[in-house]
Structures are given as structure tokens and as C-alpha cells.
Amino acid sequence: MNTLSGPALLVLLGVLVVGIAVFSFSPVSERTMVSELIDQGPAPDGQTVTAYSDLPEPTKEAIDEVLRDGWTTFSTYDDHAALEALPRTLYVERAGEVYEISTTSADGSGGLF
């Protein structure tokens, strides 16, 4: 029966650990997300409305772009902070107006949701 010697086993384990680390921290799982303005007006009954001022800065930037251009795209890898605060549907109040913002994967798969 063949067994690996001490140094060979350490080399194999080292390669395995480095491979896992490179794969885990690489943008392989990156997705492009699309946020778009769906509606302006009162939120449906039972829906939570989030104050614009309560959102983290990266999310405010995404909302600003959506309200200016009607839509925006961002990366799940580069803009993770924005993604965390942008559920599939967000009702946000800004300057006394309520907006419905929808966020989905650019390829239609639903992204991380």
C-alpha cells in the first residue's frame, strides 16, 4: 500500500489550501445586478418604506443613479454594500416622494436573492 510521505503530504495540503483561497476570494461568483425605477407613489398596503437617509452611502449612490437615469447596474463583487441594502423590491422615501426600486440579476436569474 502506497502512502504519501510527510513532505509530499504537506505540499499537497499547501496546494489544496492555496487553491481554495484563490477560488474563494476571486470574483468568479461576480454578477451584474440591475436596479430600475418601477413606480413613484404610495407603497402598497403592508409594504415597508425605507427612508433614504437610513441607507448606507453605496446604496444612496445607486438610488441616486436610478432616480436620475431610471436604472443602474452594479457588480455583486465590487458593490456588495449596496447589494445588501437593495432587496429585490425596495420602497424608498426621498424628499417626500416614495419610489419603488426593483433589483434583479442582469441575466434574469434573480442574483443572490
All heavy atoms as an XYZ file, in Angstrom:
845
protein
N       0.836     -1.166      0.000
C       0.000      0.000      0.000
C       0.890      1.241      0.000
O       1.819      1.346      0.771
C      -0.877     -0.028      1.246
C      -1.965      0.973      1.208
S      -3.204      0.405      2.378
C      -3.816      1.910      2.919
N       0.601      2.168     -0.881
C       1.384      3.379     -1.042
C       0.818      4.502     -0.170
O      -0.363      4.778     -0.206
C       1.330      3.826     -2.498
C       2.691      3.919     -3.118
O       3.689      3.840     -2.433
N       2.708      4.086     -4.425
N       1.662      5.154      0.597
C       1.215      6.301      1.387
C       2.122      7.477      1.075
O       3.275      7.305      0.687
C       1.265      6.005      2.897
O       2.598      5.696      3.261
C       0.339      4.869      3.259
N       1.601      8.659      1.231
C       2.393      9.860      0.997
C       3.327     10.092      2.171
O       2.959      9.922      3.322
C       1.479     11.076      0.831
C       0.606     11.100     -0.413
C      -0.329     12.295     -0.367
C       1.462     11.161     -1.661
N       4.539     10.501      1.831
C       5.488     10.824      2.892
C       5.149     12.186      3.479
O       4.368     12.953      2.913
C       6.913     10.826      2.329
O       7.047     11.883      1.400
N       5.717     12.526      4.599
C       5.458     13.789      5.300
C       5.587     15.014      4.410
O       4.648     15.798      4.284
N       6.735     15.230      3.745
C       6.891     16.425      2.911
C       5.917     16.445      1.726
O       5.367     17.485      1.386
C       8.335     16.356      2.429
C       9.040     15.510      3.435
C       8.007     14.525      3.920
N       5.685     15.312      1.093
C       4.755     15.262     -0.044
C       3.339     15.584      0.404
O       2.592     16.288     -0.295
C       4.808     13.888     -0.700
N       2.954     15.116      1.573
C       1.627     15.403      2.109
C       1.475     16.889      2.409
O       0.440     17.489      2.118
C       1.388     14.568      3.373
C       0.016     14.721      4.022
C      -1.084     14.310      3.047
C      -0.062     13.888      5.287
N       2.529     17.502      2.964
C       2.487     18.935      3.244
C       2.364     19.759      1.964
O       1.623     20.745      1.923
C       3.721     19.361      4.044
C       3.768     18.894      5.499
C       5.083     19.300      6.147
C       2.593     19.440      6.278
N       3.078     19.373      0.931
C       2.993     20.071     -0.356
C       1.578     19.941     -0.924
O       0.992     20.931     -1.375
C       4.038     19.531     -1.360
C       3.776     20.048     -2.764
C       5.441     19.905     -0.911
N       1.023     18.756     -0.876
C      -0.331     18.535     -1.378
C      -1.345     19.374     -0.605
O      -2.212     20.031     -1.190
C      -0.699     17.054     -1.286
C      -2.111     16.682     -1.742
C      -2.303     17.009     -3.221
C      -2.380     15.218     -1.483
N      -1.233     19.399      0.708
C      -2.129     20.210      1.529
C      -1.953     21.700      1.234
O      -2.932     22.455      1.179
C      -1.908     19.936      3.010
C      -2.433     18.593      3.531
C      -2.013     18.385      4.977
C      -3.933     18.519      3.386
N      -0.725     22.145      1.052
C      -0.457     23.554      0.727
C      -1.099     23.963     -0.582
O      -1.727     25.019     -0.681
N      -0.966     23.121     -1.602
C      -1.578     23.403     -2.900
C      -3.096     23.450     -2.765
O      -3.763     24.326     -3.335
C      -1.141     22.343     -3.943
C      -1.979     22.435     -5.213
C       0.335     22.492     -4.256
N      -3.641     22.543     -2.011
C      -5.088     22.498     -1.794
C      -5.589     23.760     -1.089
O      -6.570     24.372     -1.510
C      -5.449     21.254     -0.986
C      -6.925     20.939     -0.846
C      -7.542     20.668     -2.204
C      -7.109     19.734      0.055
N      -4.895     24.185     -0.041
C      -5.289     25.378      0.715
C      -5.192     26.624     -0.167
O      -6.099     27.459     -0.187
C      -4.445     25.532      1.998
C      -4.617     26.912      2.611
C      -4.804     24.448      2.995
N      -4.111     26.765     -0.914
C      -3.949     27.926     -1.802
C      -5.030     27.917     -2.880
O      -5.625     28.957     -3.178
C      -2.536     27.947     -2.425
C      -2.444     28.968     -3.547
C      -1.494     28.240     -1.361
N      -5.322     26.778     -3.445
C      -6.371     26.683     -4.464
C      -7.730     27.090     -3.934
O      -8.483     27.832     -4.585
N      -8.059     26.641     -2.754
C      -9.341     27.002     -2.135
C      -9.389     28.505     -1.854
O     -10.388     29.164     -2.113
C      -9.583     26.175     -0.861
C      -9.865     24.721     -1.228
C     -10.728     26.764     -0.039
C      -9.894     23.779     -0.038
N      -8.307     29.062     -1.339
C      -8.267     30.500     -1.028
C      -8.415     31.333     -2.292
O      -9.172     32.304     -2.320
C      -6.964     30.847     -0.309
N      -7.708     30.980     -3.355
C      -7.796     31.732     -4.611
C      -9.210     31.658     -5.164
O      -9.784     32.662     -5.589
C      -6.774     31.205     -5.645
C      -7.063     31.738     -7.031
C      -5.364     31.568     -5.205
N      -9.807     30.490     -5.155
C     -11.159     30.339     -5.676
C     -12.185     31.085     -4.821
O     -13.069     31.751     -5.326
C     -11.548     28.859     -5.764
C     -12.922     28.644     -6.310
C     -13.179     28.801     -7.650
C     -13.971     28.309     -5.463
C     -14.453     28.626     -8.160
C     -15.247     28.128     -5.956
C     -15.485     28.278     -7.309
N     -12.034     31.023     -3.511
C     -12.996     31.648     -2.604
C     -12.982     33.161     -2.679
O     -14.014     33.800     -2.521
C     -12.715     31.235     -1.163
O     -12.892     29.855     -1.017
N     -11.816     33.756     -2.888
C     -11.713     35.214     -2.865
C     -11.632     35.836     -4.251
O     -11.420     37.027     -4.377
C     -10.507     35.643     -2.021
C     -10.675     35.266     -0.584
C      -9.909     34.258     -0.026
C     -11.624     35.886      0.208
C     -10.073     33.908      1.303
C     -11.799     35.528      1.530
C     -11.020     34.540      2.079
N     -11.836     35.055     -5.280
C     -11.805     35.614     -6.631
C     -13.211     36.020     -7.045
O     -14.195     35.524     -6.522
C     -11.241     34.587     -7.616
O     -12.159     33.526     -7.766
N     -13.328     36.948     -7.999
C     -14.650     37.417     -8.428
C     -15.360     36.444     -9.358
O     -16.169     36.850    -10.168
C     -14.332     38.742     -9.124
C     -12.934     38.630     -9.579
C     -12.250     37.733     -8.575
N     -15.070     35.140     -9.223
C     -15.712     34.148    -10.063
C     -17.226     34.199     -9.892
O     -17.978     34.038    -10.834
C     -15.178     32.730     -9.740
C     -15.990     31.660    -10.425
C     -13.719     32.635    -10.111
N     -17.680     34.456     -8.668
C     -19.109     34.463     -8.404
C     -19.728     35.842     -8.643
O     -20.860     36.075     -8.271
C     -19.366     34.018     -6.960
O     -18.732     34.918     -6.075
N     -18.994     36.731     -9.285
C     -19.489     38.080     -9.546
C     -20.676     38.038    -10.500
O     -20.705     37.282    -11.453
C     -18.382     38.940    -10.150
C     -18.829     40.334    -10.483
C     -17.690     41.183    -11.021
O     -16.622     40.648    -11.313
O     -17.909     42.378    -11.146
N     -21.646     38.867    -10.194
C     -22.814     39.016    -11.053
C     -23.061     40.488    -11.275
O     -22.785     41.308    -10.418
C     -24.051     38.437    -10.377
C     -24.191     36.967    -10.527
C     -25.673     36.687    -10.768
N     -25.802     35.426    -11.450
C     -26.360     34.370    -10.933
N     -26.859     34.413     -9.730
N     -26.430     33.272    -11.627
N     -23.644     40.801    -12.394
C     -24.074     42.168    -12.643
C     -25.533     42.268    -12.259
O     -26.359     41.479    -12.709
C     -23.887     42.542    -14.123
O     -22.508     42.416    -14.440
C     -24.343     43.966    -14.377
N     -25.828     43.238    -11.401
C     -27.185     43.454    -10.945
C     -27.731     44.720    -11.600
O     -26.986     45.637    -11.908
C     -27.218     43.601     -9.427
C     -26.643     42.413     -8.677
S     -27.473     40.858     -9.008
C     -29.000     41.130     -8.128
N     -29.026     44.745    -11.815
C     -29.698     45.892    -12.404
C     -30.755     46.374    -11.419
O     -31.580     45.596    -10.964
C     -30.381     45.528    -13.738
C     -31.137     46.729    -14.300
C     -29.372     45.009    -14.740
N     -30.699     47.659    -11.091
C     -31.753     48.284    -10.306
C     -32.470     49.256    -11.220
O     -31.837     49.982    -11.983
C     -31.179     49.048     -9.106
O     -30.754     48.170     -8.117
N     -33.793     49.253    -11.155
C     -34.537     50.173    -12.005
C     -35.740     50.734    -11.269
O     -36.276     50.113    -10.353
C     -34.968     49.499    -13.297
C     -35.791     48.251    -13.115
C     -36.029     47.520    -14.424
O     -36.044     48.152    -15.485
O     -36.191     46.299    -14.381
N     -36.136     51.924    -11.695
C     -37.286     52.592    -11.131
C     -38.536     51.947    -11.706
O     -38.715     51.883    -12.919
C     -37.252     54.085    -11.486
C     -38.407     54.932    -10.990
C     -38.494     54.906     -9.480
C     -38.263     56.354    -11.491
N     -39.408     51.455    -10.843
C     -40.630     50.789    -11.277
C     -41.820     51.735    -11.175
O     -42.636     51.820    -12.079
C     -40.895     49.516    -10.445
C     -39.725     48.534    -10.576
C     -42.209     48.863    -10.829
C     -39.451     48.040    -11.976
N     -41.904     52.460    -10.056
C     -43.081     53.290     -9.835
C     -42.751     54.412     -8.863
O     -41.803     54.306     -8.085
C     -44.215     52.428     -9.260
C     -45.579     53.083     -9.360
O     -45.724     54.096    -10.076
O     -46.512     52.572     -8.710
N     -43.531     55.469     -8.935
C     -43.436     56.565     -7.982
C     -44.831     56.791     -7.432
O     -45.796     56.900     -8.192
C     -42.933     57.835     -8.658
C     -42.851     59.018     -7.727
C     -42.369     60.279     -8.431
O     -41.983     60.240     -9.591
N     -42.404     61.382     -7.727
N     -44.956     56.818     -6.126
C     -46.254     56.998     -5.497
C     -46.314     56.184     -4.223
O     -45.318     55.592     -3.806
N     -47.464     56.133     -3.599
C     -47.571     55.414     -2.325
C     -47.221     53.934     -2.468
O     -47.514     53.311     -3.499
C     -49.037     55.582     -1.932
C     -49.644     56.524     -2.898
C     -48.719     56.690     -4.049
N     -46.605     53.401     -1.432
C     -46.308     51.966     -1.407
C     -47.598     51.198     -1.161
O     -48.505     51.695     -0.488
C     -45.298     51.657     -0.311
N     -47.707     49.990     -1.687
C     -48.893     49.171     -1.409
C     -49.044     48.919      0.091
O     -48.059     48.925      0.829
C     -48.608     47.861     -2.155
C     -47.574     48.196     -3.171
C     -46.770     49.317     -2.586
N     -50.265     48.685      0.504
C     -50.531     48.402      1.917
C     -49.659     47.253      2.404
O     -49.492     46.251      1.709
C     -52.005     48.034      2.131
C     -52.927     49.232      1.959
O     -52.440     50.378      2.060
O     -54.127     49.017      1.722
N     -49.121     47.428      3.592
C     -48.318     46.377      4.212
C     -46.849     46.394      3.820
O     -46.064     45.622      4.365
N     -46.455     47.243      2.880
C     -45.053     47.308      2.458
C     -44.300     48.325      3.310
O     -44.803     49.395      3.610
C     -44.938     47.693      0.984
C     -45.501     46.660      0.041
C     -44.740     45.351      0.117
O     -43.522     45.307      0.252
N     -45.483     44.259      0.051
N     -43.096     47.986      3.679
C     -42.251     48.878      4.465
C     -41.604     49.904      3.542
O     -41.106     49.557      2.476
C     -41.147     48.070      5.171
O     -41.761     47.093      6.009
C     -40.247     48.961      5.996
N     -41.610     51.145      3.971
C     -40.945     52.216      3.232
C     -39.698     52.607      4.017
O     -39.764     52.901      5.207
C     -41.875     53.438      3.048
C     -41.136     54.565      2.340
C     -43.126     53.041      2.274
N     -38.561     52.598      3.349
C     -37.282     52.919      3.967
C     -36.928     54.368      3.670
O     -37.026     54.802      2.517
C     -36.179     51.996      3.415
O     -36.540     50.637      3.657
C     -34.835     52.286      4.063
N     -36.511     55.089      4.690
C     -36.070     56.471      4.493
C     -34.713     56.477      3.789
O     -33.809     55.719      4.160
C     -35.972     57.192      5.832
N     -34.584     57.306      2.784
C     -33.335     57.450      2.034
C     -32.171     57.720      2.990
O     -31.097     57.144      2.832
C     -33.496     58.586      1.025
C     -32.263     58.935      0.249
C     -31.917     58.212     -0.896
C     -31.444     59.992      0.625
C     -30.788     58.542     -1.630
C     -30.314     60.322     -0.102
C     -29.994     59.596     -1.234
O     -28.866     59.924     -1.953
N     -32.394     58.555      3.999
C     -31.326     58.921      4.940
C     -30.839     57.739      5.778
O     -29.736     57.777      6.319
C     -31.799     60.048      5.862
O     -32.923     59.631      6.610
N     -31.633     56.663      5.872
C     -31.247     55.478      6.647
C     -30.398     54.491      5.856
O     -29.919     53.505      6.417
C     -32.496     54.749      7.163
C     -33.250     55.554      8.212
O     -32.659     56.500      8.779
O     -34.437     55.251      8.441
N     -30.220     54.737      4.569
C     -29.478     53.806      3.713
C     -27.977     54.073      3.786
O     -27.551     55.214      3.968
C     -29.943     53.941      2.262
C     -31.395     53.547      1.990
C     -31.800     53.947      0.573
C     -31.588     52.058      2.201
N     -27.142     53.028      3.629
C     -25.694     53.236      3.591
C     -25.306     54.014      2.328
O     -26.023     54.003      1.328
C     -25.114     51.822      3.578
C     -26.230     50.909      3.261
C     -27.516     51.625      3.537
N     -24.183     54.677      2.367
C     -23.745     55.548      1.271
C     -23.707     54.853     -0.094
O     -24.183     55.418     -1.082
C     -22.382     56.173      1.601
C     -22.043     57.362      0.728
C     -23.102     58.472      0.772
O     -23.627     58.782      1.857
O     -23.393     59.036     -0.295
N     -23.159     53.625     -0.218
C     -23.153     52.991     -1.550
C     -24.571     52.781     -2.099
O     -24.796     52.873     -3.305
C     -22.461     51.642     -1.322
C     -21.694     51.811     -0.064
C     -22.456     52.804      0.771
N     -25.512     52.527     -1.211
C     -26.891     52.318     -1.641
C     -27.511     53.647     -2.071
O     -28.237     53.702     -3.068
C     -27.713     51.678     -0.515
O     -27.030     50.504     -0.077
C     -29.106     51.308     -0.995
N     -27.205     54.714     -1.353
C     -27.693     56.035     -1.749
C     -27.204     56.391     -3.149
O     -27.953     56.933     -3.960
C     -27.235     57.105     -0.749
C     -27.925     57.039      0.577
C     -27.383     58.130      1.490
C     -27.978     58.051      2.869
N     -27.403     59.058      3.771
N     -25.943     56.077     -3.427
C     -25.384     56.365     -4.752
C     -26.146     55.601     -5.834
O     -26.447     56.149     -6.902
C     -23.899     56.023     -4.784
C     -23.064     56.947     -3.922
C     -21.619     56.499     -3.787
O     -21.184     55.588     -4.544
O     -20.909     57.048     -2.920
N     -26.449     54.330     -5.569
C     -27.216     53.535     -6.534
C     -28.621     54.108     -6.710
O     -29.113     54.237     -7.841
C     -27.284     52.075     -6.093
N     -29.272     54.482     -5.607
C     -30.616     55.062     -5.675
C     -30.586     56.382     -6.442
O     -31.457     56.649     -7.283
C     -31.202     55.279     -4.256
C     -31.388     53.954     -3.531
C     -32.494     56.082     -4.298
C     -32.411     53.034     -4.116
N     -29.586     57.227     -6.185
C     -29.454     58.499     -6.905
C     -29.386     58.273     -8.411
O     -30.040     58.965     -9.196
C     -28.210     59.270     -6.449
C     -28.313     59.795     -5.033
O     -29.441     59.861     -4.490
O     -27.259     60.136     -4.457
N     -28.596     57.278     -8.809
C     -28.456     56.987    -10.238
C     -29.763     56.453    -10.823
O     -30.155     56.819    -11.933
C     -27.314     55.998    -10.464
C     -26.930     55.895    -11.920
C     -25.618     55.164    -12.134
O     -24.712     55.264    -11.276
O     -25.510     54.482    -13.165
N     -30.450     55.596    -10.075
C     -31.738     55.068    -10.545
C     -32.735     56.209    -10.727
O     -33.440     56.271    -11.741
C     -32.289     54.010     -9.557
C     -33.737     53.678     -9.876
C     -31.440     52.756     -9.586
N     -32.794     57.116     -9.765
C     -33.754     58.210     -9.856
C     -33.379     59.205    -10.954
O     -34.253     59.811    -11.565
C     -33.907     58.906     -8.511
C     -34.474     58.029     -7.387
C     -34.597     58.820     -6.093
C     -35.809     57.422     -7.780
N     -32.099     59.348    -11.234
C     -31.651     60.258    -12.290
C     -31.839     59.649    -13.683
O     -32.324     60.295    -14.596
C     -30.176     60.624    -12.063
C     -29.631     61.633    -13.066
C     -28.152     61.953    -12.844
N     -27.323     60.771    -13.043
C     -26.607     60.187    -12.077
N     -26.609     60.654    -10.847
N     -25.871     59.123    -12.330
N     -31.450     58.377    -13.840
C     -31.420     57.759    -15.157
C     -32.519     56.725    -15.398
O     -32.658     56.226    -16.511
C     -30.066     57.074    -15.386
C     -28.904     58.048    -15.302
O     -29.111     59.259    -15.544
O     -27.778     57.610    -14.987
N     -33.243     56.347    -14.344
C     -34.272     55.315    -14.472
C     -33.764     53.920    -14.181
O     -34.540     53.006    -13.976
N     -32.430     53.733    -14.160
C     -31.834     52.424    -13.894
C     -30.354     52.592    -13.585
O     -29.770     53.638    -13.837
C     -32.017     51.489    -15.081
C     -31.315     51.983    -16.317
C     -31.769     52.937    -17.179
C     -30.024     51.600    -16.787
N     -30.842     53.167    -18.160
C     -29.760     52.344    -17.950
C     -29.076     50.697    -16.335
C     -28.584     52.215    -18.674
C     -27.902     50.560    -17.062
C     -27.675     51.313    -18.222
N     -29.744     51.544    -13.058
C     -28.295     51.488    -12.859
C     -27.875     50.022    -12.852
O     -28.696     49.129    -12.667
C     -27.860     52.183    -11.550
O     -26.428     52.270    -11.526
C     -28.315     51.423    -10.318
N     -26.607     49.787    -13.081
C     -26.055     48.436    -12.937
C     -24.913     48.507    -11.929
O     -24.272     49.543    -11.776
C     -25.508     47.878    -14.270
O     -24.462     48.729    -14.741
C     -26.606     47.763    -15.302
N     -24.680     47.403    -11.256
C     -23.548     47.317    -10.349
C     -23.148     45.869    -10.188
O     -23.882     44.956    -10.522
C     -23.841     47.989     -9.000
C     -25.021     47.423     -8.258
C     -24.856     46.415     -7.331
C     -26.284     47.928     -8.494
C     -25.942     45.903     -6.655
C     -27.383     47.418     -7.814
C     -27.211     46.403     -6.894
N     -21.958     45.685     -9.676
C     -21.356     44.364     -9.514
C     -21.582     43.844     -8.101
O     -21.387     44.573     -7.136
C     -19.865     44.477     -9.803
O     -19.149     43.446     -9.175
N     -21.954     42.594     -7.997
C     -22.121     41.988     -6.674
C     -20.774     41.882     -5.964
O     -20.722     41.838     -4.744
C     -22.742     40.584     -6.763
O     -21.917     39.757     -7.585
C     -24.149     40.649     -7.324
N     -19.704     41.856     -6.721
C     -18.367     41.742     -6.130
C     -17.861     43.101     -5.648
O     -17.407     43.241     -4.527
C     -17.399     41.157     -7.148
C     -16.013     40.934     -6.611
C     -15.754     39.899     -5.733
C     -14.966     41.765     -6.980
C     -14.486     39.692     -5.227
C     -13.693     41.563     -6.481
C     -13.452     40.528     -5.605
O     -12.197     40.334     -5.109
N     -17.954     44.119     -6.499
C     -17.428     45.438     -6.167
C     -18.360     46.248     -5.280
O     -17.909     47.102     -4.525
C     -17.151     46.245     -7.441
C     -16.046     45.627     -8.273
O     -15.140     44.994     -7.692
O     -16.096     45.765     -9.509
N     -19.652     46.040     -5.396
C     -20.630     46.859     -4.694
C     -21.471     46.042     -3.726
O     -22.686     46.206     -3.649
C     -21.537     47.574     -5.708
C     -20.740     48.471     -6.627
O     -19.905     49.232     -6.121
O     -20.951     48.411     -7.847
N     -20.818     45.177     -2.968
C     -21.532     44.297     -2.047
C     -22.335     45.078     -1.007
O     -23.437     44.695     -0.647
C     -20.558     43.340     -1.368
C     -21.242     42.292     -0.571
N     -21.926     41.253     -1.153
C     -21.382     42.139      0.756
C     -22.448     40.503     -0.207
N     -22.141     41.015      0.958
N     -21.802     46.223     -0.553
C     -22.507     47.027      0.455
C     -23.832     47.542     -0.100
O     -24.839     47.574      0.598
C     -21.642     48.184      0.924
N     -23.843     47.941     -1.357
C     -25.098     48.402     -1.972
C     -26.068     47.248     -2.115
O     -27.257     47.380     -1.834
C     -24.833     49.036     -3.338
N     -25.577     46.108     -2.516
C     -26.438     44.943     -2.721
C     -27.132     44.525     -1.436
O     -28.309     44.168     -1.455
C     -25.623     43.781     -3.276
C     -26.390     42.490     -3.521
C     -27.439     42.704     -4.600
C     -25.458     41.376     -3.900
N     -26.421     44.580     -0.316
C     -27.014     44.164      0.957
C     -28.253     44.987      1.317
O     -29.160     44.495      1.961
C     -25.989     44.279      2.088
C     -24.934     43.207      2.035
C     -23.926     43.347      3.156
O     -23.819     44.429      3.762
O     -23.233     42.356      3.420
N     -28.289     46.246      0.910
C     -29.416     47.121      1.256
C     -30.435     47.233      0.130
O     -31.408     47.962      0.255
C     -28.904     48.500      1.631
N     -30.222     46.521     -0.968
C     -31.151     46.571     -2.093
C     -31.812     45.210     -2.288
O     -31.351     44.390     -3.073
C     -30.429     46.978     -3.383
C     -30.042     48.440     -3.496
C     -29.107     48.656     -4.673
C     -31.275     49.316     -3.631
N     -32.901     44.973     -1.557
C     -33.609     43.708     -1.775
C     -34.249     43.709     -3.159
O     -34.186     44.702     -3.878
C     -34.675     43.724     -0.677
C     -34.917     45.171     -0.424
C     -33.591     45.852     -0.640
N     -34.854     42.627     -3.517
C     -35.486     42.518     -4.834
C     -36.401     43.713     -5.100
O     -36.410     44.276     -6.177
C     -36.271     41.212     -4.934
C     -36.836     40.956     -6.299
C     -37.510     39.611     -6.360
N     -36.553     38.552     -6.158
C     -36.136     37.738     -7.106
N     -36.602     37.859     -8.310
N     -35.268     36.788     -6.854
N     -37.182     44.129     -4.108
C     -38.029     45.317     -4.220
C     -37.812     46.186     -2.995
O     -37.854     45.702     -1.873
C     -39.525     44.935     -4.320
O     -39.713     44.105     -5.470
C     -40.393     46.173     -4.455
N     -37.559     47.455     -3.231
C     -37.342     48.410     -2.145
C     -38.248     49.616     -2.380
O     -38.295     50.159     -3.481
C     -35.885     48.876     -2.133
C     -35.530     50.007     -1.161
C     -35.606     49.520      0.282
C     -34.144     50.556     -1.461
N     -38.980     49.989     -1.349
C     -39.746     51.233     -1.371
C     -38.938     52.223     -0.550
O     -38.680     51.996      0.628
C     -41.143     51.035     -0.784
C     -41.977     50.099     -1.617
C     -42.033     48.743     -1.331
C     -42.686     50.577     -2.711
C     -42.785     47.878     -2.113
C     -43.445     49.714     -3.506
C     -43.477     48.368     -3.192
O     -44.220     47.523     -3.979
N     -38.503     53.288     -1.184
C     -37.658     54.264     -0.511
C     -38.302     55.645     -0.606
O     -38.836     56.019     -1.643
C     -36.226     54.262     -1.088
C     -36.189     54.665     -2.541
C     -35.298     55.130     -0.279
N     -38.255     56.373      0.521
C     -38.784     57.733      0.544
C     -37.624     58.709      0.499
O     -36.701     58.651      1.313
C     -39.609     57.983      1.799
C     -40.203     59.377      1.816
C     -41.051     59.648      3.035
O     -41.193     58.751      3.893
O     -41.570     60.768      3.133
N     -37.680     59.585     -0.492
C     -36.645     60.605     -0.651
C     -37.328     61.925     -0.997
O     -38.105     61.972     -1.948
C     -35.670     60.209     -1.750
C     -34.581     61.209     -1.972
C     -33.597     60.703     -2.998
N     -32.673     61.758     -3.326
C     -32.261     62.021     -4.532
N     -32.657     61.277     -5.542
N     -31.435     63.009     -4.745
N     -37.044     62.934     -0.246
C     -37.598     64.274     -0.466
C     -39.129     64.252     -0.529
O     -39.742     64.912     -1.368
C     -37.004     64.900     -1.721
N     -39.741     63.460      0.337
C     -41.198     63.421      0.421
C     -41.890     62.549     -0.617
O     -43.101     62.417     -0.607
N     -41.142     61.935     -1.514
C     -41.706     61.048     -2.547
C     -41.309     59.607     -2.248
O     -40.213     59.344     -1.768
C     -41.195     61.436     -3.941
C     -41.627     62.800     -4.417
C     -43.119     62.858     -4.733
O     -43.702     61.835     -5.120
O     -43.688     63.947     -4.577
N     -42.198     58.657     -2.570
C     -41.911     57.231     -2.397
C     -41.679     56.623     -3.776
O     -42.459     56.838     -4.706
C     -43.070     56.515     -1.669
C     -42.807     55.015     -1.601
C     -43.241     57.089     -0.268
N     -40.590     55.873     -3.891
C     -40.217     55.229     -5.145
C     -40.117     53.728     -4.937
O     -39.603     53.278     -3.926
C     -38.857     55.752     -5.637
C     -38.820     57.234     -5.845
C     -38.395     58.085     -4.824
C     -39.208     57.791     -7.055
C     -38.353     59.463     -5.010
C     -39.174     59.166     -7.255
C     -38.747     59.994     -6.225
O     -38.712     61.346     -6.413
N     -40.554     52.973     -5.921
C     -40.370     51.518     -5.924
C     -39.183     51.208     -6.815
O     -39.183     51.542     -7.997
C     -41.614     50.808     -6.445
C     -41.455     49.302     -6.489
C     -42.659     48.591     -7.086
O     -43.666     49.251     -7.403
O     -42.581     47.350     -7.248
N     -38.174     50.590     -6.218
C     -36.944     50.231     -6.926
C     -36.867     48.713     -6.965
O     -36.984     48.047     -5.941
C     -35.692     50.777     -6.199
C     -35.817     52.263     -5.892
C     -34.429     50.447     -6.975
C     -35.754     53.188     -7.047
N     -36.655     48.166     -8.148
C     -36.529     46.718     -8.313
C     -35.089     46.381     -8.656
O     -34.483     47.043     -9.510
C     -37.451     46.238     -9.435
O     -37.236     44.876     -9.697
N     -34.528     45.373     -8.005
C     -33.154     44.940     -8.275
C     -33.158     43.460     -8.642
O     -33.679     42.646     -7.893
C     -32.242     45.178     -7.054
O     -32.286     46.571     -6.724
C     -30.811     44.760     -7.329
N     -32.597     43.149     -9.794
C     -32.519     41.763    -10.264
C     -31.162     41.524    -10.916
O     -30.441     42.465    -11.224
C     -33.626     41.444    -11.297
O     -33.505     42.367    -12.383
C     -34.998     41.540    -10.692
N     -30.858     40.285    -11.166
C     -29.651     39.926    -11.879
C     -29.809     40.326    -13.343
O     -30.885     40.210    -13.917
C     -29.420     38.431    -11.763
O     -28.314     38.050    -12.556
N     -28.741     40.826    -13.934
C     -28.782     41.262    -15.333
C     -29.130     40.105    -16.271
O     -29.707     40.321    -17.324
C     -27.456     41.890    -15.733
N     -28.805     38.879    -15.866
C     -29.125     37.743    -16.727
C     -30.495     37.144    -16.418
O     -30.861     36.100    -16.951
C     -28.043     36.671    -16.655
C     -27.931     36.013    -15.287
O     -28.780     36.281    -14.410
O     -27.002     35.208    -15.106
N     -31.241     37.801    -15.510
C     -32.605     37.348    -15.198
C     -32.689     36.206    -14.223
O     -33.775     35.700    -13.953
N     -31.565     35.807    -13.641
C     -31.590     34.640    -12.755
C     -31.989     34.989    -11.326
O     -32.102     34.116    -10.496
C     -30.212     33.971    -12.732
O     -29.275     34.820    -12.109
N     -32.162     36.276    -11.022
C     -32.551     36.646     -9.665
C     -31.373     36.954     -8.768
O     -31.553     37.392     -7.647
N     -30.171     36.732     -9.236
C     -28.984     37.093     -8.443
C     -28.872     36.315     -7.156
O     -29.077     35.117     -7.130
N     -28.568     36.993     -6.094
C     -28.325     36.351     -4.810
C     -29.567     36.193     -3.977
O     -29.514     35.735     -2.856
C     -27.299     37.200     -4.013
C     -25.969     37.417     -4.690
C     -25.107     38.365     -3.863
C     -25.246     36.109     -4.889
N     -30.711     36.593     -4.481
C     -31.927     36.628     -3.683
C     -32.619     35.282     -3.663
O     -32.854     34.673     -4.630
C     -32.879     37.700     -4.204
C     -32.209     39.026     -4.332
C     -31.917     39.557     -5.559
C     -31.831     39.727     -3.200
C     -31.286     40.782     -5.664
C     -31.206     40.946     -3.297
C     -30.935     41.469     -4.539
